[in-house]
Amino acid sequence: LPTVPTVDATLPGTLELGVFSLSLSVADLDASAEFYSKLGFVATGGDRDAGWLILKNGETTLGLFHAMFERNMLTFNPGLTPRMERIEQFTDIRELQQSLEEAGLTVDSSVEPDSSGPGSLTLTDPDGNPILIDQFF
């Protein structure tokens, strides 16, 4: 991936979550991939044999996941931009987890605080929507 030094400080927000995507739980991966291709999306990653694809259309990202999640999910990837650039200096998922917990949010699944590198956590919004924060590196 191409890299950029830091996140764009001119963007709004108080917590650096990384790139946003919608992770869709799909019944038929091929049918969904074909449908979204007609909306201009192209596959940029994933593993069709394992049941998942990452699709992009401009700066919009969709993840298609067959038999991996019960529901559609909001997903954030710390350290990535919508242009698929790796951010050299970003807020680590362990720092994000600490901020969320200090803000009084309940984390459903957490990352080990003393670990480093990749990790993920999940939480649920007041309407029951699952949120995944998934750091790749």
trRosetta pair geometry for C-beta under 8 A, 3 or more apart (Angstrom, degrees):
i j d omega theta_ij theta_ji phi_ij phi_ji
1 80 7.8 -69 -173 -119 161 93
1 84 6.1 -131 -137 154 108 80
1 85 6.3 150 163 -139 104 30
1 86 4.4 108 98 -24 127 103
2 84 7.6 79 36 106 89 77
2 85 5.0 -47 88 -118 89 86
2 86 7.2 177 90 21 36 78
3 85 6.2 127 -126 -177 18 88
3 86 4.7 -38 -103 71 78 90
3 87 7.4 141 -158 -101 75 14
3 88 5.5 66 178 -55 121 92
4 81 6.5 31 24 -22 136 141
4 85 4.8 49 -10 144 105 138
4 86 7.5 168 23 80 66 42
4 87 5.7 -29 70 -108 89 63
4 88 7.0 -138 92 -3 38 88
5 87 7.6 4 107 -159 21 67
5 88 5.2 -38 -140 38 39 123
5 89 6.5 3 165 18 65 102
6 9 7.2 16 119 -43 121 93
6 87 6.3 51 -145 -166 23 104
6 88 7.0 -58 -61 57 51 86
6 89 5.0 -24 -95 65 85 103
6 90 7.5 160 -142 -73 58 61
7 11 7.1 -82 157 36 101 125
7 16 5.5 -165 -1 -138 166 126
7 81 7.5 164 -120 -87 71 96
7 87 5.6 7 -61 -134 71 150
7 90 6.3 90 -38 -111 106 86
8 11 4.9 82 92 -18 101 106
8 81 8.0 80 -10 -121 101 123
13 16 7.1 117 113 -82 125 47
13 17 7.7 -104 179 8 146 95
15 91 7.4 -115 -173 81 65 168
15 96 6.7 99 -179 -130 113 87
15 99 6.1 165 -121 124 121 150
16 78 7.0 83 123 -129 86 92
16 90 6.2 -152 135 -164 133 80
16 91 4.2 135 68 9 112 123
16 96 7.8 -111 74 -86 66 106
17 20 7.2 46 103 -71 120 84
17 76 3.9 -46 159 -171 109 149
17 78 6.4 -95 -177 -78 34 78
17 96 6.9 99 -107 -129 64 139
17 133 6.5 -101 -154 -121 94 111
18 76 5.2 123 63 170 91 84
18 77 4.5 -115 129 90 137 46
18 78 3.9 -145 -35 -90 130 26
18 79 5.8 -13 -106 25 127 43
18 80 5.2 59 -171 46 111 72
18 81 7.9 -109 -159 -72 66 32
18 87 7.6 -144 -114 16 86 131
18 90 6.8 52 -81 -175 95 143
18 133 7.9 122 35 -152 116 85
18 135 7.6 159 -26 -98 159 75
19 61 6.5 52 154 13 120 148
19 76 7.0 160 78 -153 40 56
19 77 5.0 -12 54 53 90 99
19 80 4.4 -55 2 102 119 99
19 81 5.9 97 -69 166 106 11
19 82 5.1 151 -128 -74 104 52
20 61 7.4 162 99 49 47 108
20 74 7.2 -29 -157 -172 98 90
20 75 7.1 135 -160 81 50 56
20 76 5.7 -24 -97 -98 63 74
20 82 7.6 -15 39 -85 70 100
21 54 7.7 -30 -157 -143 164 95
21 61 3.7 -63 -103 100 112 107
21 62 6.3 178 -171 -91 100 19
21 63 5.6 84 133 -17 132 96
21 75 4.8 -24 67 71 84 108
21 76 7.9 166 23 -83 68 30
21 77 7.3 22 7 -9 109 109
22 61 7.7 160 24 97 60 65
22 62 5.6 -20 66 -118 89 72
22 63 7.2 -159 96 29 43 75
22 72 6.7 -3 179 -177 96 109
22 73 7.6 154 -165 80 53 46
22 74 6.6 -36 -110 -108 63 51
22 75 7.0 156 -111 20 12 92
23 62 7.9 146 -96 -170 29 54
23 63 4.1 -16 -113 67 73 119
23 65 5.9 17 -180 -3 97 126
23 69 6.6 72 130 14 119 159
23 72 6.6 161 88 -163 60 58
23 73 4.3 -11 62 62 112 95
23 74 7.6 -150 20 -69 87 3
23 75 4.6 77 -26 -29 111 129
23 132 6.6 7 9 32 148 133
24 32 7.0 -173 106 -165 134 146
24 62 6.3 2 -3 -173 115 102
24 63 6.7 173 22 84 67 59
24 64 5.5 -19 67 -110 103 57
24 65 6.8 164 81 26 48 77
24 72 5.3 -12 -118 -116 53 97
25 65 5.8 -39 -104 77 52 95
25 66 7.9 113 -166 -107 56 27
25 68 7.2 -146 -118 59 84 72
25 69 4.7 -120 -84 80 112 90
25 70 6.6 -49 -104 112 167 15
25 71 5.9 -154 3 170 141 7
25 72 5.6 -122 11 -67 87 51
25 73 7.6 79 -35 -9 96 87
26 29 5.8 117 93 -87 128 50
26 31 7.8 -174 173 70 120 88
26 32 4.2 -50 -145 -36 151 157
26 64 5.1 -3 -3 -164 141 92
26 65 6.7 139 17 62 85 39
26 66 5.4 -52 76 -82 86 73
27 31 7.7 -17 81 56 84 128
27 32 7.9 136 47 -42 60 115
27 66 7.4 43 168 -129 8 90
28 31 3.8 38 102 21 121 116
28 32 6.2 155 85 -16 65 86
28 66 7.3 34 -127 -110 10 125
29 32 5.9 -61 -146 40 27 108
29 33 6.1 27 158 -20 66 109
29 48 6.7 154 134 -148 139 74
29 51 5.9 -151 -57 -150 146 58
29 52 7.5 -112 -122 -82 131 24
29 53 6.7 125 -169 -2 108 110
29 64 5.8 124 -137 136 77 120
29 66 4.3 -75 -52 -37 105 132
30 33 5.7 -53 -143 37 29 111
30 34 6.3 29 157 -18 64 107
31 34 5.8 -55 -148 37 29 111
31 35 6.3 33 152 -22 63 106
32 35 5.5 -52 -147 34 33 114
32 36 6.3 21 160 -9 67 107
32 64 5.0 160 112 -139 134 135
33 36 6.2 -60 -144 43 28 102
33 37 6.2 35 154 -27 63 107
33 43 6.7 5 -148 -64 117 114
33 48 7.9 -13 -50 -113 161 107
33 53 5.7 45 -95 46 117 161
33 55 7.2 179 -128 -72 73 129
33 64 6.2 -139 -68 45 78 168
34 37 5.6 -52 -147 30 29 115
34 38 7.0 31 153 -20 61 101
35 38 6.0 -61 -165 30 32 110
35 39 7.2 20 144 -9 64 105
36 39 5.3 -54 -153 39 47 111
36 41 4.1 -22 150 43 100 138
36 55 5.4 38 126 163 142 171
36 57 8.0 -134 173 -36 95 124
36 62 6.3 -129 -142 71 154 152
36 64 7.3 -148 7 -58 148 130
37 40 7.7 132 -175 -8 34 5
37 41 5.9 -91 -87 69 38 76
37 42 7.0 69 -121 -91 82 48
37 55 7.9 -119 -70 -137 64 131
39 57 6.8 -66 119 -71 88 160
40 57 4.7 87 106 -133 96 124
41 55 4.0 34 169 168 125 122
41 56 6.5 148 -151 70 78 23
41 57 4.5 -74 -88 -48 65 105
41 60 7.8 -86 -98 95 99 105
41 62 6.3 -32 -129 34 152 122
42 55 6.6 154 73 -152 24 76
42 56 6.2 -30 61 61 76 76
42 57 7.3 125 9 -80 69 64
43 46 6.4 -86 -162 35 106 119
43 53 5.1 -62 -125 -169 109 119
43 54 7.0 101 -156 71 64 52
43 55 5.7 -47 -92 -96 49 71
44 54 5.5 -64 66 102 82 98
44 55 6.9 125 10 -130 85 21
44 56 4.7 24 -14 1 137 117
44 84 7.0 -109 159 -88 149 150
45 53 7.3 146 89 -164 50 52
45 54 3.9 6 63 43 95 123
46 50 7.8 -152 172 61 75 102
46 52 4.9 -137 -150 115 107 71
46 53 3.7 -173 67 -118 169 38
46 54 4.8 173 -44 2 100 71
46 63 7.7 154 -86 -143 119 78
46 64 7.6 12 -118 55 161 84
47 50 3.8 31 103 25 119 114
47 51 7.6 6 93 32 83 41
47 52 6.1 34 51 58 72 81
47 53 7.9 -152 38 -78 27 56
48 51 7.6 54 -178 -68 31 18
48 52 7.9 -133 -92 59 27 31
48 53 6.2 24 -83 -68 72 105
51 65 6.7 56 132 -164 91 54
51 66 4.0 -115 -166 62 101 96
51 67 5.8 -59 -172 48 157 94
51 68 6.2 161 110 -41 121 106
52 63 6.7 -2 -169 -178 105 94
52 64 6.4 169 -149 89 55 60
52 65 4.7 3 -107 -107 102 68
52 66 6.9 -150 -68 20 57 72
52 68 6.3 10 -68 -19 118 153
53 63 7.4 169 87 -155 45 52
53 64 4.8 4 54 51 90 107
54 61 6.6 -16 -172 -165 95 101
54 62 7.6 159 -159 85 48 47
54 63 5.4 -23 -104 -104 69 75
54 64 7.9 -162 -77 20 24 72
55 61 7.1 147 80 -157 53 51
55 62 4.6 -13 62 64 105 95
55 63 7.5 179 20 -86 76 25
55 64 6.6 48 -11 -14 114 105
56 59 7.9 -22 -162 -124 99 12
56 60 6.9 143 -157 79 54 56
56 61 5.6 -19 -100 -100 75 69
56 62 7.9 -173 -75 25 31 70
56 84 7.3 -42 -92 -45 155 124
57 60 4.9 -15 65 62 84 109
57 62 7.9 22 6 1 98 105
59 82 3.7 42 -167 147 101 127
59 83 6.3 -39 -109 -67 94 64
60 82 7.8 9 -58 -162 24 116
61 82 7.0 -148 -19 -141 110 74
63 75 6.4 15 12 24 135 156
65 68 4.1 -80 173 45 116 124
65 69 5.5 56 99 11 140 101
69 72 7.7 108 107 -91 130 16
69 73 5.9 -83 179 -18 161 124
69 130 7.5 -155 -170 76 124 152
71 129 7.8 -142 129 -138 135 52
71 130 5.8 131 73 11 115 118
72 129 8.0 -34 92 -145 84 90
73 129 7.6 141 -128 174 47 77
73 130 4.6 -47 -114 91 96 102
73 131 6.8 157 -171 -102 87 22
73 132 5.2 42 155 -5 136 107
74 125 7.9 43 22 -22 136 126
74 129 6.3 50 -6 149 109 117
74 130 7.3 -179 28 97 72 51
74 131 4.8 -21 70 -112 102 77
74 132 7.3 175 87 27 50 67
75 131 7.6 170 -83 -162 33 55
75 132 4.7 -12 -111 68 79 102
75 133 7.7 162 -159 -87 53 30
75 134 6.3 -18 -162 15 102 113
76 131 7.4 13 2 -179 102 97
76 132 7.3 -178 29 95 63 56
76 133 4.9 -15 67 -114 102 75
76 134 7.4 150 78 26 49 65
77 80 4.5 1 108 33 114 126
77 133 7.9 169 -83 -161 28 54
77 134 5.7 -30 -101 77 75 80
77 135 6.8 135 -161 -100 60 39
77 136 6.4 15 -161 -16 112 102
78 90 5.5 156 173 137 87 129
78 91 6.1 -101 -145 79 126 73
78 92 6.9 119 137 -137 151 20
78 93 5.5 -168 27 -66 147 78
78 96 6.5 -138 -69 -29 143 145
78 133 6.7 41 -23 -180 101 99
78 135 4.6 -23 55 -96 105 100
79 86 6.2 -3 158 -156 92 72
79 87 5.1 -146 -154 49 46 92
79 90 4.4 -170 -89 49 61 155
79 135 6.1 81 9 -145 121 90
79 136 6.9 -131 74 44 128 85
79 137 6.2 -138 127 56 161 92
80 84 6.9 -17 -166 -129 107 36
80 85 7.1 143 -157 71 58 44
80 86 6.4 -35 -99 -104 65 49
80 87 6.8 -135 -65 -1 15 93
80 136 7.3 50 -41 20 121 122
81 84 7.1 -63 73 12 75 15
81 85 4.4 3 35 50 118 95
81 87 6.3 112 -40 -53 90 100
86 137 7.2 2 -143 42 125 145
87 90 4.3 89 97 -57 124 117
91 95 5.1 -116 -173 84 86 128
91 96 5.8 104 133 -58 113 90
92 95 4.8 94 62 6 79 102
92 96 7.2 -143 101 -5 42 87
92 116 8.0 -47 -154 -139 143 67
92 135 7.1 43 -158 -125 57 167
93 96 5.2 -50 -146 36 39 116
93 97 6.2 44 153 -24 68 101
93 111 5.4 64 120 14 119 161
93 119 4.8 -163 79 79 146 105
93 120 7.1 -78 -158 -95 157 25
93 121 6.5 163 178 -2 112 106
93 133 6.1 156 -132 129 102 111
93 135 4.1 -126 -38 -12 125 136
94 97 5.6 -45 -146 32 32 114
94 98 6.6 35 152 -18 61 103
94 111 5.9 -108 -83 95 73 122
94 113 5.6 115 -153 -140 112 53
94 115 7.1 179 -73 62 129 76
94 116 8.0 -55 -15 -100 140 48
94 119 7.0 50 -53 65 81 155
95 98 5.7 -53 -150 36 33 112
95 99 6.4 34 151 -19 65 106
96 99 5.7 -57 -151 37 32 112
96 100 6.3 32 153 -20 66 106
96 121 7.6 -170 99 36 108 135
96 133 6.1 -137 120 160 148 157
97 100 5.8 -54 -148 35 30 111
97 101 6.3 25 157 -14 65 108
97 107 6.1 30 -148 -92 91 160
97 110 5.9 96 -149 -148 138 96
97 111 5.9 -146 -44 40 152 96
97 113 7.2 -134 89 -93 134 80
97 121 5.4 144 -94 -46 108 163
98 101 5.9 -58 -146 40 29 108
98 102 6.1 28 156 -18 65 110
98 113 7.4 84 -66 -124 101 110
99 102 5.7 -57 -143 40 28 110
99 103 6.3 28 155 -19 64 108
100 103 5.7 -60 -151 37 29 111
100 105 4.5 -63 176 60 86 126
100 107 6.0 95 106 -66 130 105
100 121 7.8 178 41 116 154 149
100 123 6.8 -140 178 -47 146 156
101 104 7.8 75 179 -53 32 12
101 105 6.6 -91 -84 62 31 74
101 107 6.2 -48 -72 -13 93 116
105 123 5.9 17 159 -152 119 153
106 123 6.5 145 90 -138 58 100
106 124 7.8 -20 82 41 101 85
107 110 4.8 72 124 -79 133 96
107 121 5.4 -36 -161 -178 119 123
107 122 7.3 117 -172 74 70 43
107 123 5.3 -67 -118 -78 50 101
108 121 7.8 136 54 175 67 74
108 122 4.6 -48 64 97 111 93
108 123 5.5 162 -1 -103 91 38
108 124 6.0 68 -45 -16 133 94
108 130 7.9 -60 29 -133 156 91
109 120 7.5 19 104 110 111 86
109 121 6.0 -172 92 -148 66 53
109 122 4.6 38 36 31 96 99
110 113 8.0 -11 153 -47 122 77
110 121 5.1 14 -122 -119 43 108
111 115 6.3 -111 164 53 93 127
111 119 3.5 67 -130 167 135 132
111 120 6.4 142 -70 53 105 24
111 121 5.3 -84 -16 -56 89 97
111 135 7.9 5 -81 30 160 116
112 115 4.0 85 78 -20 104 115
112 119 7.3 -128 33 -123 69 137
115 119 6.1 127 95 -74 132 136
117 135 8.0 166 147 116 39 112
117 137 6.5 -61 -156 -173 72 39
118 135 5.7 -174 -139 102 49 79
118 136 5.7 -23 -111 -173 104 22
118 137 6.1 -7 -68 -80 82 21
119 135 5.4 12 53 52 65 109
120 132 6.3 -10 -170 -171 118 92
120 133 6.4 164 -153 87 65 54
120 134 4.2 -3 -108 -108 112 70
120 135 6.8 -170 -77 23 58 66
121 132 7.8 160 84 -153 41 50
121 133 5.2 -4 57 57 85 102
122 130 6.1 -16 -167 -168 114 98
122 131 6.5 151 -156 80 61 54
122 132 5.4 -24 -100 -99 86 64
122 133 7.5 -176 -83 20 36 71
123 130 7.9 152 85 -154 33 55
123 131 5.2 -17 66 61 77 107
123 133 7.9 19 10 -4 97 106
124 128 6.1 -15 -178 -142 117 34
124 129 6.8 152 -158 71 67 38
124 130 5.6 -36 -101 -99 79 54
124 131 6.9 177 -93 14 26 84
125 128 7.2 -42 70 30 70 18
125 129 4.6 -1 37 54 113 95
125 131 6.3 86 -36 -28 91 117
